[in-house]
Amino acid sequence: MDFFKEEPPLSTPDRTPSLFTSLHHVSLVVENLDDTLHLLARLGFGPFVDYPPLTDYVRLEVPDVAAFHNLRIKVCQMGPVALQIIEGKDGTVYGEFLRSKGQGIFHLGFQVDDIGNAEQRLRDQGLQVLSSGRRADGSGFTYIDSESELGVALLLRQNPPSPAD
């Protein structure tokens, strides 16, 4: 079913291009990654692969760097959108979410071309950054503190350059 007779607007009311046009992934926070993966495999999800090493992030704004580096994250590609499963750990925003809300959707991740520029645009609008990380190549992520207003965090991410770049 086609919900739109024409393309939805891809800009903000002030005509600034929207940062939220390319949904990359949906992220679930769970108590036990292995149990969740077992259930999802029985339901036909998969295959799941390890998220790239979190130690690749050379600049981090997170509550506890060691806890962040020790997170367990698996990802499954489902058409154009990925499903990301994160085991909530103490000392992380995921553990805090798990304690306060229980298991569930933590964030929607959107792909951007320039994470630094995107983060600055959001800060200029007065939005709070919940956490962020950058790799040596400038790629990385930024979480926006939107959970109290939207019920879900928004994440912007920039992929590392492909080997052909």
Contacts in CASP RR format, 6 or more apart in sequence:
PFRMAT RR
TARGET T0000
AUTHOR 0000-0000-0000
METHOD contacts of the structure
MODEL  1
MDFFKEEPPLSTPDRTPSLFTSLHHVSLVVENLDDTLHLLARLGFGPFVD
YPPLTDYVRLEVPDVAAFHNLRIKVCQMGPVALQIIEGKDGTVYGEFLRS
KGQGIFHLGFQVDDIGNAEQRLRDQGLQVLSSGRRADGSGFTYIDSESEL
GVALLLRQNPPSPAD
9 18 0 8 1.000
10 17 0 8 1.000
10 18 0 8 1.000
10 21 0 8 1.000
11 17 0 8 1.000
11 18 0 8 1.000
12 18 0 8 1.000
16 121 0 8 1.000
19 110 0 8 1.000
19 112 0 8 1.000
19 118 0 8 1.000
19 121 0 8 1.000
19 122 0 8 1.000
19 156 0 8 1.000
20 110 0 8 1.000
20 154 0 8 1.000
21 110 0 8 1.000
22 110 0 8 1.000
22 111 0 8 1.000
22 112 0 8 1.000
23 80 0 8 1.000
23 81 0 8 1.000
23 108 0 8 1.000
23 109 0 8 1.000
23 110 0 8 1.000
23 111 0 8 1.000
24 81 0 8 1.000
24 82 0 8 1.000
24 109 0 8 1.000
24 110 0 8 1.000
24 111 0 8 1.000
24 157 0 8 1.000
25 75 0 8 1.000
25 81 0 8 1.000
25 82 0 8 1.000
25 83 0 8 1.000
25 84 0 8 1.000
25 108 0 8 1.000
25 109 0 8 1.000
26 81 0 8 1.000
26 82 0 8 1.000
26 83 0 8 1.000
26 84 0 8 1.000
26 105 0 8 1.000
26 107 0 8 1.000
26 108 0 8 1.000
26 109 0 8 1.000
27 84 0 8 1.000
27 85 0 8 1.000
27 86 0 8 1.000
27 105 0 8 1.000
27 106 0 8 1.000
27 107 0 8 1.000
27 108 0 8 1.000
27 109 0 8 1.000
27 155 0 8 1.000
28 36 0 8 1.000
28 83 0 8 1.000
28 84 0 8 1.000
28 85 0 8 1.000
28 86 0 8 1.000
28 103 0 8 1.000
28 104 0 8 1.000
28 105 0 8 1.000
28 106 0 8 1.000
29 86 0 8 1.000
29 87 0 8 1.000
29 88 0 8 1.000
29 94 0 8 1.000
29 95 0 8 1.000
29 97 0 8 1.000
29 98 0 8 1.000
29 102 0 8 1.000
29 103 0 8 1.000
29 104 0 8 1.000
29 106 0 8 1.000
30 36 0 8 1.000
30 85 0 8 1.000
30 86 0 8 1.000
30 87 0 8 1.000
30 88 0 8 1.000
30 98 0 8 1.000
30 103 0 8 1.000
30 104 0 8 1.000
31 87 0 8 1.000
31 88 0 8 1.000
31 98 0 8 1.000
31 102 0 8 1.000
31 103 0 8 1.000
32 87 0 8 1.000
33 72 0 8 1.000
33 74 0 8 1.000
33 85 0 8 1.000
33 86 0 8 1.000
33 87 0 8 1.000
36 85 0 8 1.000
37 48 0 8 1.000
37 74 0 8 1.000
37 85 0 8 1.000
40 46 0 8 1.000
40 48 0 8 1.000
40 76 0 8 1.000
40 85 0 8 1.000
41 48 0 8 1.000
45 76 0 8 1.000
45 78 0 8 1.000
45 83 0 8 1.000
46 76 0 8 1.000
47 76 0 8 1.000
48 74 0 8 1.000
48 75 0 8 1.000
48 76 0 8 1.000
48 85 0 8 1.000
49 74 0 8 1.000
49 75 0 8 1.000
49 76 0 8 1.000
50 73 0 8 1.000
50 74 0 8 1.000
50 75 0 8 1.000
51 73 0 8 1.000
51 74 0 8 1.000
51 75 0 8 1.000
51 84 0 8 1.000
54 68 0 8 1.000
54 69 0 8 1.000
54 70 0 8 1.000
54 71 0 8 1.000
54 73 0 8 1.000
55 69 0 8 1.000
56 135 0 8 1.000
56 136 0 8 1.000
57 68 0 8 1.000
57 133 0 8 1.000
57 134 0 8 1.000
57 135 0 8 1.000
57 140 0 8 1.000
58 134 0 8 1.000
58 135 0 8 1.000
58 136 0 8 1.000
59 133 0 8 1.000
59 134 0 8 1.000
60 68 0 8 1.000
60 131 0 8 1.000
60 132 0 8 1.000
60 133 0 8 1.000
60 134 0 8 1.000
61 129 0 8 1.000
61 131 0 8 1.000
61 132 0 8 1.000
61 133 0 8 1.000
62 68 0 8 1.000
62 92 0 8 1.000
62 93 0 8 1.000
62 131 0 8 1.000
62 132 0 8 1.000
62 133 0 8 1.000
63 91 0 8 1.000
63 92 0 8 1.000
63 93 0 8 1.000
63 96 0 8 1.000
63 131 0 8 1.000
64 91 0 8 1.000
64 92 0 8 1.000
67 89 0 8 1.000
67 90 0 8 1.000
67 91 0 8 1.000
67 92 0 8 1.000
68 92 0 8 1.000
70 89 0 8 1.000
71 86 0 8 1.000
71 87 0 8 1.000
71 88 0 8 1.000
71 89 0 8 1.000
71 92 0 8 1.000
71 94 0 8 1.000
72 86 0 8 1.000
72 87 0 8 1.000
72 89 0 8 1.000
73 84 0 8 1.000
73 85 0 8 1.000
73 86 0 8 1.000
73 87 0 8 1.000
74 84 0 8 1.000
74 85 0 8 1.000
75 82 0 8 1.000
75 83 0 8 1.000
75 84 0 8 1.000
75 85 0 8 1.000
76 82 0 8 1.000
76 83 0 8 1.000
76 85 0 8 1.000
86 94 0 8 1.000
86 106 0 8 1.000
87 94 0 8 1.000
88 94 0 8 1.000
88 95 0 8 1.000
88 97 0 8 1.000
88 98 0 8 1.000
89 95 0 8 1.000
93 106 0 8 1.000
93 130 0 8 1.000
93 131 0 8 1.000
93 143 0 8 1.000
93 153 0 8 1.000
94 106 0 8 1.000
97 106 0 8 1.000
97 147 0 8 1.000
105 152 0 8 1.000
106 152 0 8 1.000
106 153 0 8 1.000
107 143 0 8 1.000
107 152 0 8 1.000
107 153 0 8 1.000
107 154 0 8 1.000
107 155 0 8 1.000
108 152 0 8 1.000
108 153 0 8 1.000
108 154 0 8 1.000
108 155 0 8 1.000
109 154 0 8 1.000
109 155 0 8 1.000
109 156 0 8 1.000
109 157 0 8 1.000
110 154 0 8 1.000
110 155 0 8 1.000
110 156 0 8 1.000
110 157 0 8 1.000
111 157 0 8 1.000
111 158 0 8 1.000
111 159 0 8 1.000
112 118 0 8 1.000
112 156 0 8 1.000
112 157 0 8 1.000
112 158 0 8 1.000
113 158 0 8 1.000
114 158 0 8 1.000
115 134 0 8 1.000
115 138 0 8 1.000
115 139 0 8 1.000
115 140 0 8 1.000
115 141 0 8 1.000
115 142 0 8 1.000
115 156 0 8 1.000
115 157 0 8 1.000
115 158 0 8 1.000
116 138 0 8 1.000
116 142 0 8 1.000
116 158 0 8 1.000
118 142 0 8 1.000
118 156 0 8 1.000
118 158 0 8 1.000
119 129 0 8 1.000
119 132 0 8 1.000
119 142 0 8 1.000
119 156 0 8 1.000
122 129 0 8 1.000
122 142 0 8 1.000
122 144 0 8 1.000
122 156 0 8 1.000
123 129 0 8 1.000
127 144 0 8 1.000
127 145 0 8 1.000
127 146 0 8 1.000
128 144 0 8 1.000
128 145 0 8 1.000
129 142 0 8 1.000
129 143 0 8 1.000
129 144 0 8 1.000
129 145 0 8 1.000
130 143 0 8 1.000
130 144 0 8 1.000
130 145 0 8 1.000
130 153 0 8 1.000
131 142 0 8 1.000
131 143 0 8 1.000
132 140 0 8 1.000
132 141 0 8 1.000
132 142 0 8 1.000
132 143 0 8 1.000
133 140 0 8 1.000
133 141 0 8 1.000
133 142 0 8 1.000
134 140 0 8 1.000
135 160 0 8 1.000
137 160 0 8 1.000
137 161 0 8 1.000
138 158 0 8 1.000
139 157 0 8 1.000
139 158 0 8 1.000
139 159 0 8 1.000
139 160 0 8 1.000
139 161 0 8 1.000
140 157 0 8 1.000
140 158 0 8 1.000
140 160 0 8 1.000
141 155 0 8 1.000
141 156 0 8 1.000
141 157 0 8 1.000
141 158 0 8 1.000
142 155 0 8 1.000
142 156 0 8 1.000
142 157 0 8 1.000
143 153 0 8 1.000
143 154 0 8 1.000
143 155 0 8 1.000
144 153 0 8 1.000
144 154 0 8 1.000
144 155 0 8 1.000
144 156 0 8 1.000
145 153 0 8 1.000
146 152 0 8 1.000
146 153 0 8 1.000
146 154 0 8 1.000
147 153 0 8 1.000
END
